[in-house]
Amino acid sequence: MTTKRSLSAEARRERTIETVIELSARDDPAHITTGAIAKHMRVTQGALFRHFPSKDAIWEAVVGWVGERVMQRLDAAAAQADGPLAALEAMFHAHIAFIVEHPGVPRLLMGQLQHARPTPARRLVRSLLFRYRERVEQLLRQAQASGELRHGLDIEAAATQFIGTIQGLVVQSLMLGSVDHVAQRAQGAFVLYCHGIHAGCEEAP
């Protein structure tokens, strides 16, 4: 049986990351201290800092973990879809599923973006959002080239709206205090989004 003492350094780091995400689902990430993290893990702060040189290093590791896993999830979902528009829908629902599984992630990422100083974690969040937007724009261009999207669609605006649709669902769930709201409204939200970009929806004169 594996005990706290027998955990490897990598397992301890992984548990620290999971703890920060769990705590972010309950409280403002800005209020999460290394003391709170250590208390939740039932270790001392000294033990925590044996695996991370600083609090900034903890947040950097957390954002790196989130970025790696969410992009893997989205890429896997898109790869199984039949066509670029279907891939966009698969990405959308894979992202929603990730949020439902890890409700602390949206708060955590938004909190890092609000940092006044350019921390390593903040830079990682900006890089993640850039990569995410690139994926969305690439699929939108492919869908437009295949005739699935309406002629003259503003790809950049459509990518912004895709991301904004998810962000809107997240904000509503935070207001209601229930992550289930995201899952319940996701399909309807994507249908509305899709209607606005689909080839069958022409621009108003």
Buried (B, 14 or more C-beta within 10 A) or exposed (E): EEEEEEBEEEEBBBBBBBBBBBBBBEEEBEEBEBEBBBBBBEBEEEBBBEBBEEBBBBBBBBBBBBBEBBBEBBEEBBEEBEEBBBBBBBBBBBBBBBBBEBBBBBBBBBBBEEBEEEBBBBBBBEEBBEBBBEBBBBBBBBBBEEEBBBEEBEBEEBBBBBBEBBEBBBEBBBEEEEBEBBBEBBEEBBEEBBEBBBBEEEEEE
